[in-house]
Amino acid sequence: MKMRYVFLLVLSAAAMAAFIPGEAEGQDRKASRPTGTATMPTGGMLGILRHGNWQCALPGDAGGEAFIEVPEEAFRIGTASSYESPAGNGIYLLRGTELVFTRGPKKDERFRVLGENTLRKLAPDGSDSKLICTRIGSGGV
């Protein structure tokens, strides 16, 4: 007898929810999706960078060095979307051609993938900076 009342109670609650206008409507899935931020990549397939050492440099000039290495920007890509830098370890996210370091000393630094072994650092406003990072090998930092 109890089961019959529970069943009727559930059935009547479902019927009321189906016919009450306004607030009983289903969830708006588009409105509940998180929106992109300036520090998060906005689209593309998830991926990983090639493992190994990445050297970063600024362009030089015609009267001197072709490029000026910036050792404090160097990093090593490891397994599980991890990196090591002279300042410590962290995690990155690669989505399409957008790379963002999400944890560690390089947190919130963003890069654009130019090729399999080349990245360009992005300024905080998303514009290209002059810093280029190139994969140079698979040894330690």
C-alpha positions in Angstrom: 0.0 0.0 0.0 2.9 2.4 0.8 4.5 1.8 -2.6 1.2 2.8 -4.3 1.2 6.2 -2.5 4.8 6.8 -3.2 4.2 6.0 -6.9 1.2 8.4 -7.0 3.2 11.1 -5.3 6.1 10.9 -7.7 3.7 10.7 -10.7 1.7 13.8 -9.6 5.0 15.7 -8.9 6.2 14.9 -12.4 2.9 15.9 -14.0 2.9 19.3 -12.1 6.5 20.0 -13.2 5.6 19.3 -16.8 2.7 21.7 -16.9 3.8 24.6 -14.6 5.0 27.4 -16.9 8.2 29.5 -16.5 10.5 28.3 -13.8 9.9 24.6 -14.3 11.5 24.6 -17.7 14.6 22.5 -18.4 18.1 23.7 -17.9 19.6 26.0 -20.6 22.7 24.1 -21.4 24.2 26.9 -23.6 23.9 29.4 -20.7 25.5 27.0 -18.2 28.6 26.5 -20.3 31.8 28.2 -19.0 32.9 31.1 -21.2 36.5 31.6 -22.3 38.8 34.1 -20.4 41.9 35.9 -21.5 44.1 33.2 -19.9 42.3 30.2 -21.3 42.6 28.9 -24.8 39.3 29.3 -26.6 39.1 26.5 -29.1 40.6 23.6 -31.0 41.6 20.1 -30.2 43.4 19.3 -27.0 47.0 18.3 -27.7 50.5 18.0 -26.2 53.8 19.7 -27.1 56.8 17.6 -28.2 58.8 16.5 -25.2 62.3 18.1 -24.7 64.1 21.3 -24.1 62.7 24.6 -25.4 65.1 27.6 -25.8 63.6 31.1 -25.9 65.2 34.1 -27.6 64.5 37.6 -28.8 65.6 38.8 -32.3 69.0 40.4 -32.6 70.1 43.0 -35.1 72.0 43.0 -38.4 75.1 44.5 -36.7 75.4 41.9 -34.0 73.9 38.6 -32.8 71.1 37.1 -34.9 69.2 36.3 -31.7 69.5 37.0 -28.0 68.9 33.9 -25.8 66.7 34.5 -22.7 67.6 31.7 -20.3 65.0 32.5 -17.7 62.3 31.8 -20.3 63.6 28.3 -21.2 61.6 25.2 -20.2 61.5 21.5 -20.6 58.3 19.7 -21.7 57.7 16.3 -20.0 55.0 13.8 -19.8 51.4 14.4 -18.7 51.3 18.0 -20.0 54.0 19.0 -17.5 56.9 21.4 -17.8 60.1 22.3 -15.8 61.7 25.7 -15.9 64.6 27.3 -14.0 62.0 28.7 -11.5 60.1 25.4 -10.9 57.6 22.9 -12.3 54.0 23.2 -13.6 51.3 22.2 -16.0 50.2 23.5 -19.4 47.2 23.2 -21.7 47.4 23.1 -25.5 44.2 23.6 -27.3 44.4 24.1 -31.1 47.3 26.5 -31.7 46.9 28.2 -28.3 49.2 27.2 -25.4 48.7 28.4 -21.8 50.7 27.5 -18.7 48.0 26.8 -16.1 50.1 26.0 -13.0 53.6 26.7 -11.7 56.0 29.7 -12.2 54.9 30.3 -15.8 51.2 30.4 -14.9 49.0 32.5 -17.3 51.8 32.9 -19.8 50.4 32.3 -23.3 51.9 31.2 -26.6 50.8 30.6 -30.2 52.1 27.5 -31.9 53.8 28.4 -35.1 55.1 25.0 -36.0 55.9 21.6 -34.5 59.0 23.0 -32.8 58.3 26.7 -32.6 56.2 28.9 -30.3 55.6 32.7 -30.1 54.9 34.3 -26.7 51.8 36.4 -26.5 51.5 39.7 -24.7 48.8 40.0 -22.0 46.5 41.6 -24.5 46.8 38.6 -26.9 49.1 40.3 -29.4 52.3 38.7 -30.6 55.5 39.5 -28.6 59.0 39.3 -30.0 60.0 36.2 -27.9 60.2 33.0 -29.9 60.8 29.5 -28.3 62.2 26.7 -30.2 62.5 23.0 -29.3 66.2 22.2 -29.3 66.4 18.6 -28.0 65.2 16.1 -25.5 67.7 16.4 -22.6 67.3 18.1 -19.2 67.0 21.9 -18.4 
